[in-house]
Amino acid sequence: MMDYRFHPANINTILPVADTGVVPVPSGFVLFPGFCDVHVHFREPGFSYKETISSGTAAAARGGYTDVCTMPNLDPVPDSVAHLALQEELIAARACVRVHPYGSITKDERGETLSDLSALASRVVAFSDDGRGVQREEMMRQAMLEAKRLGKLIAAHCEDNKLLRGGYIHDGSYAKSHAHPGICSESEWGQIRRDLNLVRETGCGYHVCHISTKESVSLIRQAKREGLDVSCETAPHYLVLDENDLEEDGRFKMNPPLRGAEDREALIEGVLDGTIDMIATDHAPHSAEEKSKGLRGSAFGIVGLETAFPVLYTKLVRPGILTLEKLIDLLAFNPRRRFSIPMNAEDYSVWDLEAETVICPDEFLSMGRATPFAGWRVFGSCVETVCDGKVVYKGKQ
């Protein structure tokens, strides 16, 4: 396996080091290891009008990703080997980067009966009911005990339905001033607190999806200090946007919602001190119609694979908030370590970090177009992505 190392003497170089030498990079460009996103929605099978394996992996390749993990809110839900096989067939036929499916924690993600975790374990990257929180404590306890026995992670979408109260954006100043029902922060961190107690009891490896609140950061920080087998992710939009950036447009609606400025600051601190292990996009495409109904009526979810690195590099690395080395850890190394996804020696992407572009959703390879970053001027353009030694994306040069 090739070992990618950061060369601090030259911030323009992250090169693969091996006995055979380095991959040649044209002058002025940089080479990164293939990124790994542990949280994407490719919508197949069941919802191919939103995204397909083909379009989703093309978008991933354009963003520099060579490994992605697909969430199980599909039709059918991958809660059995037979259901998973339908997705595996599509992946084998149409993916241009490696796709690692999740299995669902519960049958049909209904939270009532465990999926066939034992049969699924060797074929999935982890277990999740993403899109829905597991509401019953006893059900999550059973899932953790079985996942522990199988040596698999539970990746939890933490959301207490009792606390949602019809909300669809953060229960903060914007919601109050614009007469929107809000989603309180406790709907997220309350379930994290419950699950951490279950981790103490069961010893299960536990990963928290898309954290968005300062309380979530604090709870996970304390759990790590205790030595619990816990990790978490956040998404680019929670690090660079907050409720003050909201507009009455469906491209600003996602779940969890954009929180307050103090939450965003806590998330950045959590990234810097290692509480937050990785950045995942929660790439969640919908049709134009589904995203055209404002904050109130639009579906939850935005796309993010094609904008993640340029946005994070522009807003966090260039201003000196985050080092380039740390960003690559968050996007490439840490996800693979936690989810046991190998680093392939023939995976990399080539970038022009000085190229300044305007984010234009009409140019996306994803079928989804909803992004809060539309019109942003960003630095960093992917020139080429290679997966398993094959060029899977070639940009304009």
VOKE-249697 format. One record per residue (C-alpha): x, y, z. Coordinates in steps of 0.2 Angstrom, whole numbers, plus 5000, padded with zeros to 4 digits. Each point is the difference from the previous one (the first is absolute). Layout:
<sites>
XYZ
...
</sites>
This chain:
<sites>
500050005000
500750174995
500250125015
499550184996
500950125011
499950195002
501650104996
499950165012
501450084991
498950024985
498250035003
499749974981
500449815001
499249855008
500849864991
500049815001
501649935006
500549824994
501549914994
499550024983
500050195001
498650134999
498550024988
500650144988
499050165002
500050144988
500950165006
498850115010
498849865005
499949905016
499649825003
498949935014
499649835005
498249954994
498750075012
498849895010
498250055004
499149895013
498350094998
499250014982
498349974993
500049934982
498249965000
500149834991
499049895001
498450085002
500250194996
501050014984
499150164995
501050095014
501749914997
500849844993
501549905004
500750064983
499750195003
500449995019
501749924997
500450124986
499750145012
501149925013
501449984987
499950194995
500150045019
501649895002
499249865009
500549824996
499049925014
498250045006
498849915012
498250004995
498650025013
498649875000
498450114999
499649924983
498649894993
500249865004
501050045016
501549895001
499449915016
500449834992
501249924989
498749994986
499650185001
501850055001
500449904985
498950124989
501250145005
501549904998
499649954982
499750194995
501750045008
500949864991
499250064983
500150195002
501250075013
501650084994
500750025018
499949875014
498350005009
499849925017
498149985005
499450015018
498749875006
498550075010
499949985019
498249954999
498849934988
499450134987
500850135012
498449995011
500949985016
498949855005
501149844996
501849984997
500649974982
500949834996
501650085007
501049845001
499749954981
500450184995
501550035010
501349944987
499350104986
499750175008
501150135007
499050035015
498250015006
498950165000
498250054999
500550174993
498650124996
499149935016
500649995018
499749845009
498750065012
499949855013
501549985012
499749825001
500149984981
501750105000
500649895014
499649844990
500850074985
501650055009
500249835008
499849914983
501250134991
501349975014
499949814998
500250024981
501450135002
499150144990
499650185003
498450085004
499850164990
498650105008
498950134993
499550085017
498350085000
498749995013
498350014991
499150065016
501050165000
499750044981
498350085002
499850044982
501650094998
501150014985
501450135004
500950045015
499050065015
501050165001
499950194995
499649974982
498649885003
499250125013
500250164989
499349914984
498649905009
500749834996
499849855013
501749955006
501049845004
500850025017
501849945002
499549885014
499149894986
501849964995
501150005015
498749925012
500049844989
501950015000
500150015019
498849845000
501149914988
501650045009
499349925016
499649854989
501849994994
500650015018
498949855003
500349894984
501850054995
499350024982
501050104987
498950164997
500150134987
498950165000
499450074983
500050184995
500150095017
499450185000
499950065018
501250065013
499349885013
500349854988
501950064999
500150015019
499249835003
501149914988
501650095006
499649935018
499649834993
501749994992
500950065016
499249855008
500749894987
498449954992
500049924983
499250164992
500350104984
499050134991
499850104984
499450174995
499750074983
500750154990
498450115002
500049995019
501850075000
499850144988
498250055002
498750035014
498250075002
500650174996
500349954983
498349924997
498950064985
498249954996
500649874988
500049815000
501949994997
500250065018
498949865007
500949845007
499949895015
500750035012
499750194996
501350145000
500250055019
500550165009
501750084998
500649945017
499649824993
501150034985
501450065010
499949855012
500149894985
501550084993
500849995017
499549815000
500949984984
501650085006
500149915016
499649834993
498349975007
499350004982
500949864991
499450034982
499050114988
498749914990
498950094987
498349925004
499750024981
498149984999
499450054982
498150034997
499150054984
499850184995
498250005005
500349925017
501250155004
498950144992
498850025015
501050125011
500649955018
498249955005
499649884986
501649944993
500849835003
501449995012
501749984992
501450084990
501349944988
501950015005
501249894992
500650124987
500150155011
500849935016
501850024997
499950174992
498950075013
501049945015
501650044992
499450184996
499150045016
501149905013
501749974993
500450164990
499650115015
501149895011
498649935011
500549824995
501649934993
499949914983
500849855008
498649995013
498750024986
500749854991
499949905016
498250045002
499549964982
501249864996
500949915014
498850015015
498549934992
501049854993
500749975017
498450005009
499049904988
501449884995
500050054982
501749974992
501050144992
500449944982
501750044993
499250054983
498750125007
500450194999
499350164993
501050154993
499550175004
500450184994
499850095017
500350174992
498549984988
498650125005
498349944994
498150045003
499049865007
498749974986
498749865004
499649994982
501749934997
499849865013
500249824995
498849965014
498150004995
499750115016
500350184998
499550075017
501550085009
500150155012
501750034992
499350054982
500950154994
501549995012
501750044994
501249875006
501749944997
500549824995
499549914985
500249814997
501049974985
499949815000
499549865012
500749824998
499249855008
500949835000
501250074987
498650064988
499550184996
498250025006
500050194999
500950124988
499650185002
500350154989
501850054999
</sites>
